[in-house]
Amino acid sequence: MKMKATLVFGLFCVVISARGQSTAGSSRITGHVYSSQDGEPLAGVVVTVDMAQGNQDNRHQLTSKDGSYAFDHLEPGGYTVIACRSGLIGEVYGMTPPGSGSPLNLRAGQSRDNIDFHLRMSPQITEMPNEAMAAVYPLNLANLSAVYGRFSPDGTLLGIVTTGIAIGDPEQVWLYNLRTKKLFAVTEVPDLKASPMIHSIAWVGNTLYVDGDRTQSTRHFVVKATMDGAGEIPAAPPDAQKILEDPSKAYEEGNSIIASYRVRLDRPCRGCGFDLTARSLKTAKQMTISGNINGNFVFDPDAPVIFYSVISGSNGAIFAFNLDTRKSARLDLPIHSFSGLLAAKREDGGFLLAYAVTSGSCTPKLSPNGEDVWLLPKHYELWTEKRAMSVCFVRMPDGSQ
């Protein structure tokens, strides 16, 4: 399967060029939205002003043909301004530095003009359909949560471990073919009282092995799976067992060996920042990758590149960091509902990256009013959606460019 991704590098670009005073008695915010590629004005972009404190409701407006917008009769106070449109990566003004929540402050009668935005194109993302999961778990799909995954050596198959599918949080392994888009359950859950615990998964060629046990009976089991079917076997072959016993090969978190580096995750948790450090096994030299990472990190054990996510406000990015060159590449994504990275595999001069979102789709959805529900904070429709998880695929550079 061929996928093309528009790769985006750099920081958010928000231009502020002037301040002025309004002759009216109320406050005002105006500006333009442009394309970051050619500087042309963008029409039909949803611009929202959100008052940080107070009783004033959010106000939305579509930009005109010249990319302009204007909000009059605003109450004095602090505001966040959001610009977004499907197919573009939205931006938020009023957070300096990003994520701090510092608002744009308006005094009575003040006009803040030329609050301009330069928006970039969203990458093209391929989504794994979840109809098969919905057919098996029609009542519980809303609770689905992906934990981690691993690509086959040729990058055509993805083994993924899920949890939260039904009451009792059983774990289950699924196998997905990126070319045929076929998805099926590797481990069945016939009895929720004896739901399995998955210890690790391992690929040997295009055969996936699963190591786990039944929690009520502590019965150990091993499953062998291909796209033709799956079944329990007495024991894994030696080459698979070696990988199953090594957590650094099965789980993309914690203290892991990546190429010739030992990488450690300090204060591991989801939804909070942590530190990521790496130490060379050859020179013992240590480096800090980042001090503001959100969520987990993933890697291909045979490549010196790690991937991690940073989320700030309503925007986020996935970073690729090359441990050998110390260079990084950034992919901006509209990931307000981003849930975590799942797997990475070196392929075609870059990497195939799998990540998960919880809004039910890998692409932004519009509300009846035209707003992008991924990129509008505090929007009711976002929080009332089912939390069914979708798995997304995108190509990512290795950070050595």
Secondary structure as UniProt FT lines:
FT   STRAND          14..16
FT   STRAND          20..21
FT   STRAND          27..35
FT   TURN            36..38
FT   STRAND          46..51
FT   STRAND          59..62
FT   TURN            65..66
FT   STRAND          68..74
FT   STRAND          77..84
FT   TURN            86..87
FT   STRAND          88..89
FT   STRAND          91..93
FT   TURN            98..99
FT   STRAND          104..106
FT   TURN            108..109
FT   STRAND          110..112
FT   STRAND          115..121
FT   STRAND          126..128
FT   HELIX           131..136
FT   TURN            138..140
FT   HELIX           141..143
FT   STRAND          145..151
FT   TURN            153..154
FT   STRAND          157..163
FT   TURN            167..168
FT   STRAND          172..177
FT   TURN            178..180
FT   STRAND          183..185
FT   HELIX           192..194
FT   STRAND          196..204
FT   TURN            205..206
FT   STRAND          207..214
FT   TURN            215..218
FT   STRAND          219..226
FT   TURN            227..228
FT   STRAND          229..233
FT   HELIX           238..244
FT   HELIX           247..250
FT   STRAND          256..258
FT   TURN            259..260
FT   STRAND          261..266
FT   STRAND          273..280
FT   TURN            281..283
FT   STRAND          286..294
FT   STRAND          297..299
FT   TURN            301..302
FT   STRAND          305..312
FT   TURN            313..314
FT   STRAND          315..322
FT   TURN            323..325
FT   STRAND          328..333
FT   TURN            336..337
FT   STRAND          338..347
FT   TURN            348..349
FT   STRAND          350..357
FT   TURN            368..369
FT   TURN            373..374
FT   TURN            377..378
FT   HELIX           380..384
FT   STRAND          390..396
//
